[in-house]
Amino acid sequence: MGASQFDLLPAIMLDQTVHRFWVSPDRQAALLALGLDPSDAQETLQLLGAVTSAAKLNEFLNFPFRRRVAYVGPPLRFSDANLPAFYSAIEPKTAEDEAAPRDGYTCYKDQFTCKFGGRAKDVLNTGWAFLTGKTSNDLQACLNIARRAKASGIQAIKTPSAQRLGGICVPVWDRLALSEPQYVRTVRYVTDVTGRVVNVEEVQSA
């Protein structure tokens, strides 16, 4: 896929509620500082009041856009150390599947919603297989789209989910296009002995 093909797609104005599951690093640090165990549900819930405060809700939007040059981890589809992105999805189930642990451990995450409003492009029906591919070449092609979008003033794209068939993801590259964060619930991803997620349990809701 050449950059010219992406450039030919029409830009649209998108006004959309999006979903994201997230673990606040600040909350984990606070738990540890208090001598609590972040993997324990009851202890984690002790800080939910802080998570739902205005400051923490804003941090939910701000944190993905902080540049982390020393990032160490698996390649990301639409971002790198120099191009931060807010990963979200249109459907709650898609966001849940996208956030599921890949390394076989049980964990807790918070679900939030927020509003996206801005310029976007829709690549759902392009037929570009790399959008959901898992190879390094696929990931590089996705990253090339992200860079092209950012350079041309596109704030987000609607793209197929790589983790849920039929799901729609919305990676966002502009913090100013996001608003109205709301806490929804906290869930526990339960894994079996093979590391596969077998259940997602709600442990707290707004």
SVG drawing of the C-alpha trace seen along z (x, -y; Angstrom):
<svg xmlns="http://www.w3.org/2000/svg" viewBox="-22 -20 37 45">
<polyline fill="none" stroke="black" stroke-width="0.4" points="0.0,0.0 1.5,-3.3 1.1,-6.5 -0.8,-7.9 -3.6,-5.3 -4.1,-6.5 -4.0,-10.1 -6.9,-9.4 -9.2,-8.3 -11.6,-11.1 -11.3,-12.8 -14.4,-12.8 -15.5,-14.6 -16.1,-11.9 -18.1,-12.4 -17.9,-9.2 -17.9,-7.7 -15.0,-5.3 -14.0,-2.8 -10.6,-1.9 -9.4,0.5 -6.4,-0.8 -4.3,-0.3 -3.2,-3.6 0.6,-3.5 0.0,-6.1 -2.6,-4.0 -0.2,-1.0 2.6,-3.1 0.2,-4.5 -0.8,-1.0 2.8,0.1 3.6,-3.0 0.8,-2.1 2.2,1.5 -0.8,2.9 -0.8,5.6 -2.0,4.3 -2.9,7.9 -5.4,8.2 -8.9,7.0 -9.9,5.7 -6.8,3.7 -7.0,2.3 -10.6,1.1 -9.4,-1.0 -8.1,-3.5 -11.0,-3.6 -12.1,-6.9 -8.9,-8.4 -9.3,-6.8 -12.7,-8.5 -11.6,-11.9 -11.3,-14.7 -7.5,-14.6 -7.4,-10.9 -9.9,-11.0 -7.8,-13.7 -4.7,-11.5 -6.6,-8.7 -6.6,-11.0 -3.2,-12.5 -1.0,-9.5 -0.8,-7.9 0.5,-11.1 3.5,-11.3 6.6,-10.5 8.4,-7.4 11.6,-7.2 12.8,-4.3 9.7,-2.2 10.6,1.5 7.9,3.9 6.3,5.5 5.8,3.5 2.7,1.4 0.5,1.2 -0.1,-2.6 2.4,-4.2 6.1,-4.3 8.2,-6.4 8.0,-9.4 4.3,-9.0 2.1,-8.4 -1.4,-7.2 -4.5,-6.7 -5.8,-3.2 -9.6,-2.9 -12.5,-1.0 -16.1,-1.7 -17.6,1.4 -16.9,2.2 -16.3,5.8 -13.6,4.9 -11.9,2.7 -12.1,5.5 -10.5,8.0 -7.8,5.6 -6.8,5.0 -6.7,8.7 -3.3,9.8 -1.1,11.6 1.4,13.1 -0.8,15.4 -1.3,13.6 -4.5,12.6 -4.9,8.8 -7.3,6.0 -8.1,3.1 -10.4,0.1 -12.9,-0.6 -13.4,-4.2 -15.3,-6.0 -14.6,-9.3 -15.6,-11.4 -13.6,-11.7 -14.4,-14.7 -12.2,-15.5 -10.8,-14.7 -10.6,-11.0 -10.2,-8.5 -12.1,-5.2 -9.9,-2.3 -12.4,0.4 -13.3,1.4 -9.9,1.0 -9.1,4.7 -5.6,4.0 -4.8,7.3 -1.9,5.8 -4.3,3.8 -5.0,7.0 -1.8,8.9 0.7,10.0 4.1,9.9 6.7,7.3 6.0,6.1 2.3,5.7 3.1,3.7 5.5,1.5 2.8,0.9 0.3,-0.2 2.9,-2.5 3.5,-4.1 -0.2,-4.8 -0.1,-6.4 2.8,-8.6 1.1,-9.7 -2.1,-10.4 -0.4,-12.5 1.6,-14.4 -1.6,-15.3 -3.6,-16.5 -5.7,-13.4 -6.4,-12.9 -7.7,-9.3 -8.7,-6.4 -11.4,-3.8 -9.7,-0.4 -10.5,3.3 -9.6,4.8 -6.7,7.3 -8.1,9.1 -11.9,9.3 -13.4,10.2 -15.7,7.4 -14.6,5.0 -13.7,1.4 -10.7,-0.3 -10.0,-4.0 -6.3,-4.9 -6.1,-8.7 -3.0,-10.8 -4.3,-14.2 -5.1,-14.7 -7.1,-17.8 -9.7,-15.6 -10.6,-13.7 -12.9,-14.9 -15.5,-13.9 -13.7,-10.9 -16.0,-8.7 -15.1,-5.7 -17.3,-2.7 -16.1,0.3 -13.1,2.4 -12.7,5.9 -10.6,9.0 -9.2,10.9 -9.1,14.6 -6.6,16.9 -6.3,20.7 -3.1,22.7 -2.1,22.1 -2.4,18.3 -5.6,18.1 -8.2,15.6 -11.3,17.7 -13.4,15.1 -13.7,11.4 -15.3,10.6 -16.7,7.2 -15.4,6.4 -16.6,2.8 -18.8,0.4 -19.5,-3.3"/>
</svg>
